[in-house]
Amino acid sequence: MKIFSNLPTGITPNYPGFNHPLYMRRIQPRDSVEFQRIIRDSRDHLEGYIGWAEHSAKWDFQNINQFVMDHVNAELPREHFVFTLGSQIVALGSLAPMPDPMTIQLALFVRKGFTGKGIAKSVTKSLENYAFEVVGYEQVFYNCDYSNVASYSVAKTLGYEYVDLFEVPKSAKDETGIWMSFKKDRDLNLPPGILQGLPAEIFSKVISGSEDTYKWSEIRSDFSPLA
């Protein structure tokens, strides 16, 4: 059983321009130390379109640890993942709930120093794969401020369909308050998501396939898909 149908076999190649593959895993309490550096170094890069970044200048380690733990302990369907190159966390990606329980919204940021390298596109594609192939959502939405060209360019590049404009209260200094919404529908040819239709006892059993064997807890907590 493969977690994602498009995962390559054999050794995972290094991400272009780096000496390590780009991996995805769930955010963990131990990430607080790294996020202290990320928030300190990336504040000016993030505060234009992420409301909490502007206020993070006053955060101490306790505040940052709480930020991480809030992400660790988020209730489903909200989920948070870090993306790593070697020992460095280079991006945070999230799934956020939508009014329809069969749809989900993607959100992400890339650490300063790692932008312009295609990482946002890889993060978005990996989150999309997880949403469609693991959870089995029917639609994935990608929303961003109208003036955030770099962000909505990712959605367009990955084939997301423009849906509409909508107004939201401004929470960051560069936001216009007008947001663009993009969506992508689940491929009808995909098999059911790993989570779809599984009995409750699967959470305590081992899932076996012809190629690999995974403990369910490992699938849920520390998989490493590539875009």
Buried (B, 14 or more C-beta within 10 A) or exposed (E): EBBBEEBEEEEBEEBEEBEBBBBBBBBEEEBBEBBBEBBEEBBEBBBBBBBEBBEBEEBEEEEBBEBBBEBBEBEEBBBBBBBBBEEBBBBBBBBBBBEEEEBBBBBBBBBBEBBEBBBBBBBBBBBBBBBBBBBBBBBBBBBBBBBBEEBBEBBEEBEBEEBEEEEEEEEBEEBEEEBBBBBBEBEEEEEEBBBEEBEEEEEEEEBEEEEEEBEBEEBBEEBBBBB
